[in-house]
Amino acid sequence: MTLRLPDARGGLRAYEPRAEPLAVTAGAPFTSRTVFSAAHVVADPFADTTPDGPAAVDWDATLAFRRHLWSHGLGVAEAMDTAQRGMGLDWAGAAELIRRSAAEARSVGGRIACGVGTDQLAAGTPAEVRAAYEEQLAVVEESGAQAILMASRALCAAASGPDDYLEVYGHLLRQAAEPVVLHWLGPMFDPALEGYWGTPDLDAATEVFLEVVAAHPDKVDGIKVSLLDAGREVALRRRLPDGVRCYTGDDFHYPELIAGDDRGFSHALLGVFDPLGPLAARAVRALDTGDVTGFRALLDPTVDLSRHLFQAPTRFYKTGVVLLAWLAGHQSHFTMVGGLQSARSLPHLARAYELADGLGLFPDPKLAEDRMRTLLSLHGVDQ
């Protein structure tokens, strides 16, 4: 049956839902690229909580979604931005998430890396920021997961210049038990990170970032770059020491960056691989056989959806991600911690459904259609 979807101009347009999903199968981890999907958390819709209260998480559904990603060969990047870190999920909730997900990863043999930040600290001196990082690093290492050193709002506020970043990161890398991933998250994802690495000049910031890596190459597994600037990422990855990976976090240009060129390629750690997981896995398996054309044929058409989900204000992309998880049957409701399901408009959500359905992302297209019809009806759109 035809759906009437709202558009940004206040009108309605007819859309004929897809009848069949894209054919995908589960499989082992990949051989040509290391690929992580940052994963969302599933809220408990029956919890009596408030948007500024502690996150109420449905642990069974949250862990089930991680098993879904692992079953397709993807690694899970846990307690990251996609999990609403600092946007509904506080450090206490993140620590519980890390412990539970790491245990689940051990039980199924899944790969996991977890975010280490300073979000238990509202503000402080560089020394206090370092101590907050150390506390979180200990939790991740005790869980047996790989650590991802995330950008810190508190460090950005406390640092007087690049030297503070060099000191804090140098200390953390010296004490890390295993090589970590360094994450450079741009201000489009979090405005509080404007001027990270001690300068608003991205060229100068890149030099500071590379200085951190060059001083401790044995302690850096890789870098994750989330600046939505493909040219800058390529230039940066070409300057990395041998053995240090570049994990793209560019949700606008990921097909070309993962495919690479004759001088190298990016691995992946992407929020958009949460909804794209099975299709992304199929594409990377084509790349494992050397079929770059097949890889691009599968992944290039997904960019329109990704650019839509991550359109400004980019930090609210999680709303579309959780919508698609609900429509795909991975959870029973469209509720988010912190009430973030209200962060995107109905026309935005309708377009996300349309693009995802066109790609065949929903295992049960009829279920997705029925759920979208319910959402539209709740907003007063008669069908």
N, C-alpha and C positions, 0 to 999 in steps of 0.2 A: 504494500500500500504506500502511496505517496505521503511524505511528510511535508508539512508547511513549516519552514525554518525562518526565523527572524533574521533580518540583515541589519547592518549598521545604520541604514537610512530610515529605520522604523517601519519598513515594509515586511512582507512575507514572500518567500519564494518556494516553489515546489522542488522537492528532492526525492528521487527514487532510490531507496536503499539498495545496496548490493545484495545479491542473493547468496553468494558463496564466499568463504574466507580464502585467503592465500594459503596454499598448501605449505606447511612447515612441519618439521619433525625435530624431536630432541636429539642431542648429540654430545659428544665429548668436547673438551676445551680445544681451542684453536691452535694451529701450529705456526702460522705466519705472523700473528699479532697477539699481543696481550690486551684483552678487552674487558673493562669493568663497566657495569651499569650502576650508576648511583641510584639508590632505591628509595621510594617514598615509604612513609609509615601509614598504617591504617588506623584511623581514630576509632574509639569506642563510642558509637552513637548514643548509647544508653547512659553514659556517664553524666552525672549532674555536675557540670563544670562551667567555667566561664572562659572567654577568650584570653584573659590574662592569668588564668590559673594554670596549675601543672597539667601537662599533656596527659590525656586519658587514651591509652593505646590499646587496640585490640591485638594482643600478642599473637594469637593463633593465626589470624589473617595476615598479619605483618610477616611472620616467619614463613607462612605458606607462599607468599609472593616471592620471597627470596629463594625458596626451593624451585619455584617456577623458572627463575632466571638461571639458577645453577643447572637445571635440567637441560637447558639449551647451550651449555658450555660457557656462559658468561660468568665473569667474576662479579662479586658484589662490592661496591664501594659504600660502606655503611656510615650512618650518622654524619652525612654530608649536608650540603645545602638542599638537596632534593628531599631529604628527610625533615625539612623545615627547621634545621638547626638555626637557632636565633630568631625564628619566626613561628613560634608555637611550641618547639621542643627545647627544653632547657637542658643544662648539663646533667642533672639527675636522671632525666628521661633518656638522654643520649647514652649515659653510662650503662643504664639497664639494657638499652637496645644493643649496645656493643657486646655486652656479656652474653645476652641471649642469642644474638646472631652468630657470634663466634663459636658458641657451643653447637649451634645448628650446623654451621659450616663443617665442623669436625665430624659431625655424625653422618653427613652425606658426602664428604670429600670435596666440598666446594671451596673455591678461592675467595678470600675476603681481605679487604683492607679497610681500616676505620679512621675516621676523622679525629684529629687531635687539635683542639683549639684552646681558647681561654674564656669561654662563655660563662664560667662560674664567677668571673671577675667583671664587674661593671666598669671599673676604671682602676688605675693603679700606676705605679712606677714601672720602668722597664724590668727591674728586679722582681717585682710582684707578678708581672706578666710572665716572666721566665718560670717562676714557681708554679703558676697556674698551668702552663704548658707541661711542666714536669709531672704534675699530678695526673693530667689526662694521658700523657704518654705512658705512665706506669699502668693505668687501667687497660689501655690497648695492648701493651706488651704482655701483661699478665693473662689476657684473654687468648693469647696466641695468634692474634691477627697482625697483619702488617700495618704500620702507622703511616698516615697521611698528615703531614704538618700543614694545617689550614691557616689561611690568613687570619689575623687577629684584629678585631676592632679596637681592643684595648691597647695593643701595641701601636696601632696606627695613631691613636690619640696621645699616647705617652711619649713616643719617640721624638727626639729633637732633630734627628737626621739619620742618614744611612748607617752611621757607626752603631747606633742602637740596634738596628736590624742585624748587622754583622755579628754583634756580640751575642744577642739572644739566640739567633739561629746557629751560630758556631757552637755555643754551649750545648744546645739540644742535640746537634748532630754528633758531637764528641761522645755524648753519653748514650745515644741510641744503641740498643742491642743489635739491631739489624738495619739494613738499608731502608730508608723511608722514601716516600714521595713528597716532594715540595709542591704546594698548591698556591698558585698566584691567581686569585679571584679578582676580577676587575670590578670597578664601581657600578657598572651596569647591573651586576648581580647583587651588590650591596653598596649603597652610596656611602656608608661609613668607612669604606676602604679606599676612598679617594686619596691619592698621594702615597700609596703603599710603597715600601722600600725607601721611604724618606724623601720622595720628590714627586711632584705631579707630572714631570717630564718623563714620558714612557721610555725614551731612549736612555736617559740617565738611570731610570729604575731598572731597565734591563741589565745594565752594567753591574748594578749592585746585586741583582739576582744571580747573575752568572758568577760573580765573585764568591758568593756563598757556596755555589755548586763546586767551583774550581778548588776551593779550599778543603773540601771534604768529599771528593768523588767516590770514595769507597763506602761512604755512608748515604749516598743518594742513589736509590734505585732508578728514580726518574723524576721528571717535573710534570705537573699538570698545569696547562695554560688555559685560562678562561677569560680571554680578552676580546673574543669575537673579531679577531684580526688575523686572517690567514697568512698574509705576507709577513707579519711580525712573528708568528709562530714558526714559519719555515726558516726565517733568518735565525731565530733563537735555537731551534733544534740543530742547525748546522754548526753551531758553536759549542755544543755540549761535549764534554769529555767522552772518550770512548767508553762504552758500556753503560752510559746514562741514557735512559729512555726519555722520549718526549711523549706524554699522554695528552692527546688533544682533549680539551674541554670546550671546543668551539662548536656550539650547536647550530651554527649557520653554515659552516664549510667542512664538516666532518668527512664527507665522501672523498673529496680531493686530498685532504690531509692524511687520511688513513691509507688511501691508495699510494700516495707518495710520488716520487720522481726518481730520476737516476742518481740522486744524491741522498736518498733516504726517505723515511716515512714516519708518520706518527702512529703510536699505539692509541688506545682510546680509554677515556674515563668520562662518560657522558650521562647527563641527566636524561637526555632524550631517548637513550636506550632502555629506559624504564618502560615506556609504551611500545617501543620498537623492538624489544628484545628478540622474539623469535625471527622476525624478518631480518634484523641486523645479524643474527647468528647465521642465517642462511647465506647472507651476502659475504660474510667473512669466510665462510667455508668455501665459497667460490674463489676467494682470494688465496686461500690455502693451496688451491690447485694451480695457481698462477693465472687464473681467469680474471684479469682486471676489468675487462669489458663487462663480464657477467656481474661482477661486484658492483660496478657503477650503475648498471641497468637496474639492479634491485634497490640500491640505496639512494641514487640521485632523486627519484620521485618522492622520497620521504622528506626532502628539505623544505618543501612548502609547508608541510605540517609543523616541522620543527621551528621554522621562522615564525609561524603563527603562534605557537605555544610560547615562544620566547620573545615575542614583541614587547616593546616598552609598555609599562614598567617591567623589565625582564624578571625581576625577583619574584613576580607572581606567576611564573610559569608552572609552579607546582599545582595550581588549581586545575589547569588543563590536564596535567599528568594524572591526577587522582580521578578526574572525570572519566578519562579513558580507561583507567583500571576498573572503575565501576561498570562502565558500559561493556567491557570485555569479560565481566563475570569474575574478576579476581577479588571483589569485595561486594558486600550486600547493600551498600549505601554510598551516597555522595556527601560525606561529612568529613571535615578535616580538623586536625588539632588547631586551636586558635581561631576557629570559625573561618578559616581562609577559603572555604568554598564560596564565599561571597566576594572574593577579590577580582573576579572577572565577570563581565557582562554576559547576559544571555546570548546576544548575537555572537560574541567571541566563542562561547561554549558550543553553540550550534555549528559554527564553522569548523571547530576542532573535530566534532563528530563527523561532519561531512567529509573532511579530508582523511580522517582515519578510516572511515568506512570505504572510501574510494580506494585505499591501499589494501583493503582486505585484512585489516588488523584485528578484527573481532572474530574470535573462534566461533561464536554463535551470532551471526548478523541479526537474526530475529530477536534475540534477547536484547542486543544493543538498541535495535529499533524500538522495542517496547519500552525500554528504560528511558530512551530519549523522548519518547512520546509522553511518558509520565512527567519528566522534568519540564517539558514545554507546557503541559496542562497545568502544573503547579504555578507556572508563571502567567497563566491566563491565555495561552495560545491554544485556541480550539483547533481540533483536527477534523 
